[in-house]
Amino acid sequence: MTEPLLRRMCPADLPVVMEIDRQSLPRPWSEATWREELDSPLGLYMVLTEGGAISGHIGVKRVADEIHVMTLAVRPNRRRQGFARVLLKDVLAHPTSVGARRVYLEVRPNNLEARALYSSLGFVQTGVRPGYYGDEDALLTDPQSWLDVVARDVREVSVAVSLLGRIFGRLFVSFLLLTPPTLLGAFEGFE
Ligand SMILES: CC(C)(COP(=O)(O)OP(=O)(O)OC[C@H]1O[C@@H](n2cnc3c(N)ncnc32)[C@H](O)[C@@H]1OP(=O)(O)O)[C@@H](O)C(=O)NCCC(=O)NCCS
């Protein structure tokens, strides 16, 4: 198999995408719904391909400063290769998502694979939407956790850099204070 690639979904992908959905989701979208979603200027729909063949797809929608994960599925015989994780990370790093403050996900309580996926990425459950799927409730994940994880990483790096700066600054000042003037004179002599 060749390296997986990610690209925007187009209407010509729908037959394959809908086939994967039929194999993956209890209530797959109709073609009309798919076309409406692909037409939406708020949507970002991506496919993951291997050797040109679609192995999985994801869709998110940006509304103001919120990202809503609309759909996600990976072809049954291509699961546990890290594809869903790649798809999710890709859409959340995409310019469409930049600046968003919240990420929403709904998942069926009995969908243990998806729940394991989301929690492996740092999402945690924050609520329940009763009857969301008609036949079942939805668990709502913590919309902030993903962005918090990213923000925390950035904060930790900047704190580390500023600490190192301070330590080296102090070491340099101590060096200047403790070094005998004669030795400093010798340093000045160097070209
Ligand atoms: C949920 C789904 C998208 C996961 O796709 P995937 O490509 O197999 O997931 P990944 O390989 O990226 O898995 C990433 C992590 O999720 C967790 N995970 C995924 N599938 C799992 C499973 N069957 N059992 C336990 N953990 C699982 C693991 O932590 C995994 O990391 P690891 O493989 O390093 O242990 C896929 O099972 C699917 O299409 N299911 C049907 C559709 C669906 O439920 N969509 C989500 C609707 S909310």
The ligand as an ORCA input file, in Angstrom:
! r2SCAN-3c Opt
* xyz 0 1
  C     -14.277      5.015     15.209
  C     -13.457      4.831     13.929
  C     -13.655      6.064     13.040
  C     -11.981      4.689     14.327
  O     -11.216      4.616     13.138
  P      -9.757      3.976     13.111
  O      -9.073      4.476     11.887
  O      -9.828      2.518     13.285
  O      -9.110      4.621     14.434
  P      -7.549      4.800     14.678
  O      -6.806      3.642     14.096
  O      -7.142      6.164     14.272
  O      -7.503      4.670     16.253
  C      -6.967      5.672     17.068
  C      -7.187      5.256     18.518
  O      -8.583      5.117     18.810
  C      -8.772      4.030     19.709
  N      -9.494      2.960     19.016
  C      -9.898      2.958     17.733
  N     -10.571      1.816     17.468
  C     -10.587      1.101     18.609
  C     -11.116     -0.172     18.968
  N     -11.779     -0.929     18.075
  N     -10.934     -0.613     20.224
  C     -10.268      0.137     21.131
  N      -9.720      1.351     20.852
  C      -9.889      1.824     19.613
  C      -7.382      3.557     20.100
  O      -6.970      4.343     21.199
  C      -6.593      3.915     18.868
  O      -5.223      4.087     19.104
  P      -4.236      2.801     19.028
  O      -4.558      2.059     17.769
  O      -2.877      3.441     19.012
  O      -4.534      1.990     20.251
  C     -13.854      3.534     13.176
  O     -13.880      2.463     14.090
  C     -15.189      3.638     12.455
  O     -15.254      4.048     11.293
  N     -16.270      3.280     13.170
  C     -17.605      3.354     12.584
  C     -18.043      4.807     12.355
  C     -18.042      5.590     13.629
  O     -18.308      5.090     14.711
  N     -17.717      6.898     13.498
  C     -17.647      7.813     14.617
  C     -18.977      8.375     14.870
  S     -18.978      9.397     16.340
*
